[in-house]
């Protein structure tokens, strides 16, 4: 990261930028930092409205001390497969968590999803998630239920009849389809409003234009999703046998299909 870790003065500049209503990208440019660094910093320390530079600095120092104290037992302390740097993986998972949070996911749900996406198998049990994230099983259960309802994870039984929670390629497609269907529902509701409010009135015109816009976007989205679906199953490369991930990670959870039909 350019310039190393954020200093207390950096955090004060972030707070000033937020007070001035600057976007994250502009604040990051002024600090010569990646936008993701500023985004993660703000989201994990109160959000745009609650960010306080001195409090954020003290909280970061406290988290760093806690990580050093718990490192031997921590989820990321274990050796990473493929020769990865464990600390770099942990920091990347935090960045991915922030990205999910900025898209609207609550923090715990975002952490679970990021954990699954940074696992080569793309699947973990509730116990494995709780251990890696160092949270209670109840927190995992609540997060999984939330994510399942959004079609962002799915559940499957392994050979030991344990529930495993999975992010696989087709889930991106299913999530996109769900988003398009929700647009259809709003467009239909908007048309009902047009009839009720009276065609040609300002309110009805606003709803009618929204319905037409969503019809166009929804159709384009569905068409693009169908056309691009097989991209989700493209193999970009395979690690050599000498760096292969240990078999305990359960391998891939769903083999690529000849025709895509599934963090």
LOVOGU-191741 format. One line per field, with one value per residue (C-alpha): residue number from 0; residue in one letter; x, y, z. Coordinates in steps of 0.25 Angstrom, whole numbers, plus 5000, padded with zeros to 4 digits. Each point is the difference from the previous one (the first is absolute). Example, Ala and Ser with C-alpha at 12.3 -4.5 7.8 and 13.67 -1.06 7.14 Angstrom:
! LOVOGU-191741
i: (0;1) .
aa: (a;s) .
x: (5049;5006) .
y: (4982;5014) .
z: (5031;4998) .
! end
This chain:
! LOVOGU-191741
i: (0;1;2;3;4;5;6;7;8;9;10;11;12;13;14;15;16;17;18;19;20;21;22;23;24;25;26;27;28;29;30;31;32;33;34;35;36;37;38;39;40;41;42;43;44;45;46;47;48;49;50;51;52;53;54;55;56;57;58;59;60;61;62;63;64;65;66;67;68;69;70;71;72;73;74;75;76;77;78;79;80;81;82;83;84;85;86;87;88;89;90;91;92;93;94;95;96;97;98;99;100;101;102;103;104;105;106;107;108;109;110;111;112;113;114;115;116;117;118;119;120;121;122;123;124;125;126;127;128;129;130;131;132;133;134;135;136;137;138;139;140;141;142;143;144;145;146;147;148;149;150;151;152;153;154;155;156;157;158;159;160;161;162;163;164;165;166;167;168;169;170;171;172;173;174;175;176;177;178;179;180;181;182;183;184;185;186;187;188;189;190;191;192;193;194;195;196;197;198;199;200;201;202;203;204;205;206;207;208;209;210;211;212;213;214;215;216;217;218;219;220;221;222;223;224;225;226;227;228;229;230;231;232;233;234;235;236;237;238;239;240;241;242;243;244;245;246;247;248;249;250;251;252;253;254;255;256;257;258;259;260;261;262) .
aa: (x;x;x;x;x;x;x;x;x;x;x;x;x;x;x;x;x;x;x;x;x;x;x;x;x;x;x;x;x;x;x;x;x;x;x;x;x;x;x;x;x;x;x;x;x;x;x;x;x;x;x;x;x;x;x;x;x;x;x;x;x;x;x;x;x;x;x;x;x;x;x;x;x;x;x;x;x;x;x;x;x;x;x;x;x;x;x;x;x;x;x;x;x;x;x;x;x;x;x;x;x;x;x;x;x;x;x;x;x;x;x;x;x;x;x;x;x;x;x;x;x;x;x;x;x;x;x;x;x;x;x;x;x;x;x;x;x;x;x;x;x;x;x;x;x;x;x;x;x;x;x;x;x;x;x;x;x;x;x;x;x;x;x;x;x;x;x;x;x;x;x;x;x;x;x;x;x;x;x;x;x;x;x;x;x;x;x;x;x;x;x;x;x;x;x;x;x;x;x;x;x;x;x;x;x;x;x;x;x;x;x;x;x;x;x;x;x;x;x;x;x;x;x;x;x;x;x;x;x;x;x;x;x;x;x;x;x;x;x;x;x;x;x;x;x;x;x;x;x;x;x;x;x;x;x;x;x;x;x;x;x;x;x) .
x: (5000;5006;5006;4998;4989;4991;5005;4992;5002;4995;4987;4998;5001;4990;4990;5002;4997;4987;4996;5002;4991;5012;4999;5009;5008;5003;5004;5009;5006;5004;5006;5007;4993;4991;4985;4998;5009;4991;4987;5004;5005;4987;4991;5007;5000;4986;4997;4999;4991;5007;5015;5009;5015;5005;4991;5003;5015;4998;4991;5010;5011;4991;4997;5015;5003;4989;5004;5015;4995;4990;5009;5004;4985;4995;4993;5010;5012;5001;5008;4993;5000;5007;5011;4991;5003;4990;5000;4998;4988;4994;5001;4994;4989;4997;5001;4990;4991;5000;4996;4988;4996;5000;4991;4990;5003;5001;5014;4998;4994;5011;5011;4994;4999;5014;5005;4993;5005;5015;4999;5004;4989;4990;4993;5001;4992;4993;5011;5011;4994;4999;5014;5006;4992;5001;4986;4988;4993;4987;5006;5004;4986;4993;5010;4998;4985;5001;5009;4992;4988;5008;5005;5014;5003;4994;5000;5004;5003;5014;5004;4999;4986;5004;4995;5010;4997;5005;5003;5002;5000;4985;4996;5004;4991;4988;5003;4999;4987;4994;5004;4993;4987;5000;5000;4988;4992;5003;4996;4987;4997;5003;4990;4990;5003;4998;4986;4997;5006;4995;5008;5006;5001;5014;5000;4995;5010;5011;4996;4998;5014;5006;4992;5005;5014;5000;4994;5012;5010;4994;4999;5015;5005;4993;5005;5015;4999;4996;5011;5011;4996;5011;5011;4997;5006;5012;5013;5011;5011;5004;5010;5011;5000;5011;4992;4986;4991;4999;4989;4993;4995;4990;5003;4990;4986;4993;5007;4999;4989;5000;4989;4998;4987;5012;5022) .
y: (5000;5014;5006;4989;4999;5012;5010;5008;5012;4992;4997;5015;5003;4989;5006;5014;4994;4994;5013;5007;4989;4995;4986;4989;5000;5015;4998;4989;5008;5011;4990;4992;4987;4990;5003;4987;5004;5012;4993;4988;5010;5008;4988;4993;5012;5006;5003;5013;5007;4994;5000;5006;5001;4999;4989;4992;5001;4995;4989;4995;5000;4992;4990;4998;4997;4990;4993;4999;4994;4990;4997;4986;4996;5009;4994;5007;4996;4986;4998;5004;4991;5003;5008;5012;5010;4998;5015;5004;4991;5005;5014;4997;4993;5013;5008;4990;5001;5016;4998;4991;5010;5012;4992;4999;4988;5000;4998;4986;4995;5007;4993;4987;5002;5005;4988;4991;5007;4999;4985;4992;4989;5011;4993;4999;4994;5009;4996;5003;5014;5003;4995;5008;5013;4998;5002;4992;4989;5009;5011;4991;4994;5014;5004;4987;5002;5014;4996;4988;5009;5009;4988;5004;4986;4986;4989;4985;4988;4994;4985;5001;5005;5014;5013;5007;5015;5002;5011;4995;5006;4999;5008;5012;4997;4996;5013;5008;4993;5003;5015;5000;4994;5010;5011;4993;5001;5015;5002;4993;5008;5013;4997;4997;5014;5006;4995;5005;5014;5003;4999;5013;5005;5004;4988;4990;5005;4998;4986;4996;5005;4992;4988;5001;5003;4987;4992;5004;4998;4986;4995;5004;4994;4987;4999;5004;4990;4989;5004;5001;4988;4991;5010;4996;4986;5004;4994;5010;4992;4988;5000;4990;4987;5005;5012;4993;5003;4989;4990;5004;5012;4991;5004;5007;4999;4999;4995;5009;4996;4999;5010;5009;4997;5010;5024) .
z: (5000;4996;5012;5010;5010;5003;5010;5010;4990;4989;5007;5004;4985;4997;5011;4993;4987;5005;5006;4987;4993;4991;4994;5005;4987;5001;5015;4996;4989;5009;5009;4989;5005;4993;5001;5006;5012;5003;4998;5009;5010;5001;4999;5012;5008;5001;4985;4993;5011;5012;4996;5011;4997;5014;5004;4987;5002;5015;4995;4989;5010;5010;4989;4996;5014;5001;4987;5005;5013;4994;4987;5004;5002;4989;4987;4991;5008;4994;4987;4988;4988;4987;5007;5003;5011;5011;5004;4986;4999;5013;4995;4986;5007;5008;4987;4994;5012;4998;4986;5004;5011;4990;4991;5012;5008;5015;5006;5004;4987;4993;5008;4998;4985;4999;5008;4991;4987;5005;5003;4988;5002;5000;5012;5015;5011;5011;5010;4990;4997;5015;5003;4988;5004;5015;5002;5006;4992;5002;4993;4988;5000;4999;4989;4992;5000;4996;4988;4996;4999;4990;4992;5004;5006;4999;5009;4997;5008;4999;5002;5015;4999;5005;4994;4992;4995;4986;4991;4986;4986;4997;5012;4993;4988;5010;5008;4987;4996;5013;4999;4986;5006;5011;4989;4993;5013;5002;4985;5002;5013;4992;4989;5011;5005;4986;4999;5014;4999;4987;4986;4997;5014;5005;5010;4990;4990;5010;5003;4985;4997;5011;4995;4986;5005;5008;4989;4991;5011;5004;4986;4997;5013;4998;4986;5004;5011;4991;4990;5010;5009;4995;5003;5015;4996;4993;5006;5001;5005;5009;5011;4999;5008;5008;5006;5000;5011;5011;4998;5013;4993;4993;4986;4991;5004;4987;4987;4988;4991;4985;4999;5012;5006;5029;5025) .
! end
